[in-house]
Amino acid sequence: MSWDTVFMIMPYLTVVILLSIGLYAVLFKKNLIKIIMGIAIMQNGTNLFLVSLAYRDGYYAPIFTGAESTEMVMPTPHALTLTSIVIGLATTALLLSFTMMIKKHYNSINTEDMRRCKE
Amino acid sequence: MTLDIIIENSPTFILAIPLLFAFLTAVLGWVSEKIGEILFGIGLALTVFFVGVMSFEVLTAESWFYVFGAESPSPENITSFFRITFIADGFAVLATITISITAVAAGIYSYSFMKDESGLNKFYTLFLLTLAGVNGMVLTGDLFNLFVWFEVTSVASCALIAFKNYRGRSVEAALKYMVLSTVGGLVVLFSIGLLYGQHGVLNYALLREGIAGSFTFLDKLALGLLAVVFAMKASSVPMHMWAPDAYGEAPGSVTPFIAVTSLGSLFVLFRLFFGVFSVGLDVAILGSLLIVLGALSMIVGVSMALVQSDLKRLIAYLSVSQVGYMMTAIGVGLATLRSGEGFGDLAMQGGLFHMLNDGVYKALLFLSAVAVIHTTDIRSLNDLGGLAHKMPYTTFFFLFGALSIAGIPPTSGFSSKLLIYKSVYLYSPILAIIALVVSIITFAIVAKAFFNAFLGPDQSLMKRRISKPMLWGMGILTVVLIVFTLFPNVVVAEIVDPAVEGLIGSLEGGLP
């Protein structure tokens, strides 16, 4: 395996690792903060996935003054990633503030104590 | 001339108005809460006005593609694949009408229901944001917009659920829903990445062409993930666990509105199944998938509702089982439309009419149940009783909603369920029997709830009176339901049939 192939596969491998770590935390951790960390890791994994999809070897950034018009990268995935980062900030902030309120009301951030809705 | 511009741009206004007024309410609400209240009313009214304009144009003239960023928002520019498109067709009209009816009723109801809370301008902001998000979800014609509106809806509706943040249970329900929605949103984004990597487009219509050209395992994976997430948001069994918590703990006046966001996800699911998925995958398999999920939702939802004693959770489980009816009917439609057996159309009519009905009577049931809880501070059916003596209007509203959800003959719930039974019976008699039995059990459940809460000797449980706006909110829904009950044929011909055409059109090739 040449170094080129390794470099090509590496981002996707990182994506898989990040997504698995995040999913593991969301599914199996009982601590709310750890679950939210898992979600944040998954967000980063997804963003990295989009950015690595958009990479084209030897192509220019899509700025008209600096490139031949035929050799530019499509900027759509980058736009998606930026939007997703902003949305990720909002969701993480909201989740953390929910956790603060849960701590205030239940005096615990363990998911096993969150069973009051069913009473 | 001006009129043309307004009509042509109405899909944008449906989103721009609530977004603008959400912002204004938040900013100017600092000055005085009264201003926020008035702005909220104006924003809601204008949104509904533009929904009306768009619906009128689609239903009387033609449906159209709205292309953003083009010189003129006309469909010739659809081929430029990085443009954002909206689809204004019969299906979107049905969806936005359902959403608007509920939003108006919930908005009017909120005026008096929420007036004891503090920070109301934030409540109105969140309400308008949710409205914009769910309308965007059903109107959009490309996947990335779908993701953005999905997240807007999730964030705003979770914050709405947790609005009474001095109640631990509300926050708990919101947190559970938020974790599910966020992970769901990431899965949506991941599958968008997969599809974009394969085909290089995000637009439904172009993606459809791309999938028709080459359909790979990765496409299948991406479509499966999308289907799972939107079925989850539509509260279909086995991903329904969040629904009873969220519906049960949300502030009473917005509960039907939260329920309608999940109905919006169901609309998106159908749009994707017909418009995008049906090219690559066999429609019979897709239809069976919907039927299996639908039958499961019907059975599990109704059997869970049977054992509930909390009034709001009971209705929440019933709404899960109602989602099953629509999925089954549309599934039958999807599976049989191409085989030319003729009852596919009937099934689609039944399913979509039922969606319109369901949005309205579910809202009526939730709002009248909330009125009961509001006046008595009691949620458990075991402790309620004799309310009909003091709350005659609410009793009537609840009874009417209960008869509709059970599908008892004169009501519109019966008209749509009859269409579903007829068509589903031709597809598979067992399914029709399941649907009938579930209906009967639903009737038993709502009858039990009605007897427990409203009939019997007066126990003087009322602690406060119901104010006028709450009655008006429920009254609007009742009037709409009465219209549906009296003229089901007109409603089916004028509103439901164009929606059926829109969906079938997207199945047969290209959108509008």
Contacts between the chains, C-beta under 8 A, distances in Angstrom:
chain1	res1	chain2	res2	distance
A	19	B	190	7.7
A	26	B	179	7.2
A	26	B	183	6.1
A	32	B	175	7.5
A	35	B	179	6.4
A	39	B	179	7.0
A	39	B	182	5.4
A	39	B	183	6.5
A	39	B	186	7.5
A	42	B	183	7.0
A	42	B	186	5.2
A	43	B	186	6.1
A	46	B	186	5.2
A	46	B	189	5.1
A	46	B	190	5.2
A	46	B	193	7.1
A	49	B	190	6.5
A	49	B	193	5.2
A	50	B	189	7.5
A	50	B	193	5.0
A	53	B	193	5.7
A	53	B	196	6.8
A	53	B	197	4.7
A	74	B	82	7.9
A	74	B	200	7.2
A	76	B	82	5.9
A	76	B	144	7.9
A	76	B	196	7.1
A	76	B	202	7.0
A	77	B	193	7.4
A	77	B	196	6.6
A	80	B	144	5.8
A	80	B	147	8.0
A	80	B	189	7.4
A	80	B	192	7.2
A	80	B	193	7.8
A	80	B	196	7.9
A	83	B	144	7.7
A	83	B	148	6.3
A	84	B	147	7.8
A	84	B	189	5.8
A	87	B	148	7.3
A	87	B	151	4.7
A	87	B	155	7.8
A	87	B	185	7.4
A	90	B	151	7.7
A	90	B	155	5.6
A	91	B	151	7.0
A	91	B	154	7.5
A	91	B	155	6.1
A	91	B	178	7.2
A	91	B	182	4.8
A	91	B	185	7.5
A	94	B	155	5.9
A	94	B	158	6.6
A	94	B	159	6.5
A	94	B	178	6.4
A	95	B	175	7.1
A	95	B	178	5.7
A	95	B	179	7.0
A	95	B	182	6.9
A	98	B	158	7.9
A	98	B	162	6.3
A	98	B	171	5.6
A	98	B	174	6.0
A	98	B	175	4.3
A	98	B	178	6.5
A	99	B	175	7.2
A	101	B	162	7.3
A	101	B	165	5.3
A	101	B	168	7.6
A	101	B	171	4.5
A	102	B	168	7.0
A	102	B	171	5.6
A	102	B	172	6.5
A	102	B	175	6.3
A	105	B	167	7.9
A	105	B	168	3.1
A	105	B	171	6.6
A	106	B	168	5.8
A	106	B	172	7.7
A	114	B	172	5.1
A	114	B	175	7.5
A	114	B	176	7.4
A	116	B	168	6.5
A	116	B	169	5.1
A	116	B	172	6.1
A	117	B	169	5.3
A	117	B	172	5.7
A	117	B	173	5.4
A	117	B	176	7.9
A	117	B	244	7.8
A	117	B	245	4.3
A	117	B	248	6.6
A	117	B	249	6.0
A	118	B	245	7.8
